[in-house]
Structures are given as structure tokens and as C-alpha cells.
């Protein structure tokens, strides 16, 4: 099952949470954020928690973060 985290505040998600989420849901990563009043979406197959954290810190809030776990 996938994992979703709503992150409404200007507070980065802790690296420990990102690492645990990536280990449990290793099949993709993406997030939605608001920029200039519009919802933007970023998707990647990156499983590097540091890269994920840097991407999340780079973009605005609120955010909806998704770690994918493939099922059949």
C-alpha cells in the first residue's frame, strides 16, 4: 500500500521519516505543491532519501507527498 503525507506547514519532513517511507514504499516518489496559486506535481523513481528531502525543501507548501508501493 502507498503512503501519503499531508504537509501543510512550512516545516520540512524529517529525514528519518523520509528514510522509513522510502524503505517501506520503494517503487516511486512524488509530491504535489502549490506555486503561484496552482497545484504542481513532481514525480520520480528516485529512492535516495537525501534527494527526496532536497526536492521537498526546494518547493513550496502546502505539500502532499506520496511514496509508491507497487501491487499486482
NUMARKOL-732855 format. One record per atom (N, C-alpha, C, O): residue number from 1; z, x, y. Coordinates in pm, 1 decimal, always signed. Layout:
<recs>
   n       up     east    north
 NUM        Z        X        Y
...
</recs>
This chain:
<recs>
   n       up     east    north
   1     +0.0    +84.3   -117.0
   1     +0.0     +0.0     +0.0
   1     +0.0    +88.9   +123.4
   1    +65.0   +193.4   +124.5
   2    -70.8    +49.2   +224.9
   2    -78.6   +123.5   +350.1
   2    +51.1   +109.9   +429.2
   2   +134.2    +23.3   +401.9
   3    +65.8   +197.5   +527.3
   3   +182.4   +195.5   +614.0
   3   +136.4   +179.6   +758.0
   3    +47.9   +251.8   +803.9
   4   +196.3    +85.6   +828.7
   4   +169.1    +63.3   +971.4
   4   +297.7    +83.7  +1049.6
   4   +404.5    +38.4  +1008.4
   5   +286.7   +152.2  +1162.9
   5   +399.9   +168.3  +1253.3
   5   +356.2   +126.1  +1392.8
   5   +259.2   +178.8  +1447.4
   6   +428.4    +31.2  +1449.3
   6   +405.8     -8.0  +1588.9
   6   +489.5    +85.9  +1675.1
   6   +609.2   +102.7  +1652.0
   7   +425.6   +146.9  +1774.6
   7   +492.4   +242.2  +1862.4
   7   +465.3   +200.6  +2006.8
   7   +372.3   +251.3  +2069.6
   8   +546.6   +108.0  +2059.9
   8   +517.8    +53.4  +2192.4
   8   +560.6   +141.8  +2308.7
   8   +508.9   +126.5  +2419.4
   9   +653.6   +233.7  +2286.2
   9   +708.8   +311.8  +2395.8
   9   +646.8   +450.5  +2402.9
   9   +581.8   +496.4  +2308.9
  10   +667.8   +514.7  +2514.0
  10   +614.8   +648.7  +2536.2
  10   +704.6   +751.8  +2467.2
  10   +753.8   +845.0  +2530.8
  11   +725.1   +734.0  +2336.6
  11   +808.4   +822.5  +2256.4
  11   +728.9   +867.2  +2133.8
  11   +695.2   +784.5  +2049.1
  12   +698.6   +995.7  +2123.3
  12   +622.9  +1042.8  +2006.8
  12   +697.2  +1013.9  +1876.4
  12   +820.1  +1017.9  +1871.0
  13   +620.4   +985.0  +1772.1
  13   +676.6   +967.3  +1639.2
  13   +718.5  +1104.5  +1588.1
  13   +644.2  +1201.5  +1603.2
  14   +835.4  +1113.5  +1528.6
  14   +886.5  +1240.8  +1478.4
  14   +799.5  +1298.9  +1368.2
  14   +742.2  +1226.1  +1287.1
  15   +790.6  +1431.7  +1366.8
  15   +709.5  +1499.0  +1266.7
  15   +759.0  +1468.5  +1125.5
  15   +678.4  +1461.6  +1032.8
  16   +888.8  +1450.3  +1107.3
  16   +941.8  +1417.5   +974.4
  16   +889.2  +1283.0   +925.5
  16   +860.5  +1267.0   +806.9
  17   +876.5  +1187.4  +1015.3
  17   +822.2  +1056.0   +978.6
  17   +674.3  +1068.0   +944.9
  17   +627.7  +1008.9   +847.5
  18   +600.0  +1144.4  +1024.9
  18   +456.9  +1163.3  +1000.2
  18   +434.9  +1233.5   +865.9
  18   +345.8  +1195.2   +790.1
  19   +515.2  +1335.4   +836.4
  19   +501.0  +1406.5   +708.9
  19   +527.6  +1313.9   +590.3
  19   +452.6  +1315.4   +492.7
  20   +632.8  +1234.0   +598.0
  20   +665.5  +1139.8   +490.2
  20   +556.0  +1035.3   +474.4
  20   +516.8  +1002.5   +362.4
  21   +506.5   +982.8   +586.3
  21   +399.8   +882.2   +581.7
  21   +273.3   +939.8   +519.6
  21   +206.3   +872.2   +441.6
  22   +240.0  +1064.1   +553.5
  22   +119.6  +1128.6   +500.9
  22   +132.6  +1156.5   +351.7
  22    +36.4  +1139.2   +276.8
  23   +250.1  +1199.3   +308.1
  23   +272.0  +1225.1   +165.6
  23   +259.6  +1097.1    +83.7
  23   +204.1  +1098.4    -26.1
  24   +310.9   +987.3   +136.6
  24   +310.1   +859.5    +64.6
  24   +177.1   +786.3    +74.6
  24   +144.7   +704.1    -11.2
  25   +100.4   +815.5   +178.3
  25    -25.0   +744.6   +206.7
  25   -130.6   +846.3   +248.9
  25   -164.4   +853.8   +367.0
  26   -184.3   +926.0   +153.0
  26   -266.6  +1042.3   +186.3
  26   -416.5  +1018.0   +203.5
  26   -492.3  +1114.0   +217.5
  27   -461.0   +892.7   +202.9
  27   -604.7   +866.8   +195.3
  27   -672.6   +837.1   +328.3
  27   -787.9   +793.9   +330.4
  28   -604.6   +859.2   +436.5
  28   -665.5   +839.5   +567.2
  28   -560.5   +810.8   +671.7
  28   -448.2   +771.4   +640.2
  29   -597.8   +830.7   +795.1
  29   -506.8   +814.2   +907.2
  29   -585.5   +758.9  +1024.8
  29   -699.4   +798.9  +1049.1
  30   -525.0   +668.4  +1096.2
  30   -589.4   +615.0  +1214.3
  30   -487.0   +550.2  +1305.1
  30   -373.4   +524.5  +1265.2
  31   -528.9   +524.3  +1427.7
  31   -440.4   +456.2  +1519.6
  31   -521.1   +388.2  +1628.6
  31   -634.1   +426.2  +1659.2
  32   -459.5   +287.5  +1685.4
  32   -516.1   +216.2  +1799.1
  32   -422.6   +238.7  +1917.2
  32   -300.8   +245.7  +1901.3
  33   -481.5   +249.8  +2035.6
  33   -403.6   +270.7  +2156.5
  33   -475.1   +202.8  +2272.4
  33   -591.9   +165.6  +2261.1
  34   -405.9   +187.1  +2381.5
  34   -462.8   +121.2  +2498.4
  34   -500.9   +226.8  +2601.5
  34   -420.9   +314.0  +2635.5
  35   -624.9   +217.5  +2651.0
  35   -671.7   +306.7  +2757.4
  35   -756.6   +224.9  +2853.7
  35   -850.8   +156.9  +2813.0
  36   -722.3   +232.2  +2980.9
  36   -795.4   +157.9  +3084.6
  36   -804.0     +9.4  +3052.0
  36   -906.4    -54.5  +3075.9
  37   -695.9    -44.8  +2997.3
  37   -689.9   -187.1  +2968.0
  37   -766.7   -230.3  +2844.3
  37   -779.3   -350.0  +2818.5
  38   -818.6   -134.6  +2766.8
  38   -893.1   -168.9  +2646.0
  38   -830.9   -100.7  +2523.9
  38   -774.7     +8.4  +2534.1
  39   -841.6   -165.7  +2410.4
  39   -792.7   -108.5  +2285.1
  39   -897.4    -11.3  +2231.7
  39  -1014.3    -46.5  +2215.3
  40   -854.0   +110.3  +2205.1
  40   -940.0   +214.4  +2147.8
  40   -889.2   +244.9  +2008.3
  40   -769.6   +232.8  +1981.6
  41   -979.6   +284.8  +1918.3
  41   -944.3   +314.4  +1779.8
  41   -989.9   +454.9  +1744.6
  41  -1101.5   +495.4  +1777.5
  42   -902.7   +528.5  +1677.6
  42   -935.6   +662.8  +1629.1
  42   -904.8   +667.0  +1479.8
  42   -794.3   +632.6  +1438.0
  43  -1003.1   +709.4  +1398.9
  43   -985.5   +718.7  +1253.8
  43  -1020.9   +859.4  +1207.5
  43  -1110.7   +923.3  +1262.4
  44   -949.5   +906.4  +1106.3
  44   -980.2  +1035.9  +1047.1
  44   -929.2  +1038.7   +903.7
  44   -844.8   +957.8   +865.3
  45   -980.3  +1131.3   +826.0
  45   -928.4  +1152.5   +691.2
  45   -833.0  +1271.7   +689.6
  45   -792.1  +1316.6   +582.5
  46   -797.5  +1323.1   +806.5
  46   -708.0  +1437.9   +816.0
  46   -573.4  +1408.2   +751.7
  46   -513.2  +1303.2   +774.6
  47   -528.0  +1502.0   +671.6
  47   -396.6  +1488.9   +609.3
  47   -300.5  +1593.2   +665.0
  47   -197.3  +1620.9   +603.9
  48   -333.0  +1651.0   +779.7
  48   -247.2  +1751.0   +842.1
  48   -151.8  +1682.1   +939.9
  48   -195.8  +1634.5  +1044.6
  49    -22.6  +1675.8   +908.0
  49    +73.0  +1606.7   +994.6
  49    +78.2  +1662.0  +1137.1
  49    +95.7  +1585.5  +1232.0
  50    +63.4  +1793.9  +1153.5
  50    +64.2  +1851.4  +1288.6
  50    -55.2  +1801.5  +1370.5
  50    -40.9  +1768.8  +1488.3
  51   -172.9  +1795.9  +1307.5
  51   -291.8  +1745.3  +1376.3
  51   -273.4  +1597.8  +1412.6
  51   -309.4  +1555.4  +1522.5
  52   -217.7  +1520.7  +1320.4
  52   -193.4  +1378.9  +1347.8
  52    -98.4  +1362.9  +1466.3
  52   -123.1  +1281.7  +1555.5
  53     +9.0  +1439.5  +1467.0
  53   +107.3  +1429.2  +1576.4
  53    +44.3  +1465.6  +1710.1
  53    +69.5  +1399.7  +1811.0
  54    -38.1  +1571.1  +1711.0
  54   -104.8  +1610.8  +1835.5
  54   -199.0  +1502.2  +1885.5
  54   -206.1  +1476.6  +2005.7
  55   -271.7  +1437.9  +1793.8
  55   -360.3  +1327.7  +1834.0
  55   -280.1  +1212.7  +1894.8
  55   -319.0  +1156.4  +1997.1
  56   -168.2  +1178.3  +1831.1
  56    -86.5  +1068.0  +1881.4
  56    -27.5  +1100.0  +2018.4
  56    -21.0  +1012.3  +2104.5
  57    +15.1  +1223.2  +2039.7
  57    +72.8  +1262.3  +2168.2
  57    -32.3  +1265.5  +2278.9
  57     -0.7  +1245.4  +2396.1
  58   -157.2  +1291.0  +2241.0
  58   -267.3  +1304.6  +2337.5
  58   -307.9  +1170.5  +2399.0
  58   -352.8  +1165.5  +2513.5
  59   -292.2  +1063.5  +2323.6
  59   -339.4   +932.9  +2368.5
  59   -223.3   +846.5  +2415.8
  59   -107.2   +876.7  +2388.6
  60   -255.4   +739.4  +2486.2
  60   -153.4   +656.4  +2549.3
  60    -82.6   +560.2  +2456.5
  60   -113.3   +548.0  +2337.9
  61    +12.9   +493.3  +2515.8
  61    +92.5   +391.4  +2447.3
  61    +60.1   +257.0  +2508.7
  61    +16.3   +253.3  +2623.7
  62    +78.6   +148.7  +2440.4
  62   +132.5   +134.6  +2305.2
  62    +33.5   +182.7  +2199.5
  62    -86.6   +193.3  +2224.1
  63    +87.7   +211.4  +2081.6
  63     +6.0   +256.4  +1969.8
  63    +39.2   +174.5  +1844.8
  63   +151.9   +128.3  +1826.5
  64    -61.2   +158.2  +1760.6
  64    -43.3   +104.4  +1626.6
  64    -99.5   +211.3  +1533.1
  64   -218.8   +241.3  +1537.0
  65    -13.8   +268.3  +1449.6
  65    -51.1   +382.4  +1366.2
  65    -61.9   +336.9  +1220.3
  65    +19.1   +257.2  +1172.9
  66   -163.5   +388.9  +1149.9
  66   -195.0   +344.6  +1014.0
  66   -218.0   +465.1   +924.1
  66   -298.9   +552.4   +955.4
  67   -146.5   +469.2   +812.0
  67   -172.1   +567.0   +706.8
  67   -224.1   +489.6   +587.0
  67   -163.1   +391.8   +543.9
  68   -337.2   +534.1   +533.4
  68   -405.6   +458.8   +428.6
  68   -368.4   +509.7   +289.7
  68   -357.2   +630.0   +265.7
  69   -349.8   +414.4   +199.8
  69   -331.1   +441.8    +58.0
  69   -436.7   +360.2    -16.2
  69   -433.0   +237.2    -15.2
  70   -529.3   +428.4    -79.6
  70   -638.2   +360.5   -147.7
  70   -589.6   +290.6   -273.3
  70   -516.1   +348.0   -353.6
  71   -631.7   +165.7   -289.2
  71   -602.4    +90.5   -411.2
  71   -733.2    +41.9   -470.2
  71   -835.7    +37.5   -402.0
  72   -729.2     +6.1   -595.2
  72   -852.4    -42.8   -658.8
  72   -839.5   -189.3   -692.5
  72   -932.8   -248.7   -746.6
</recs>
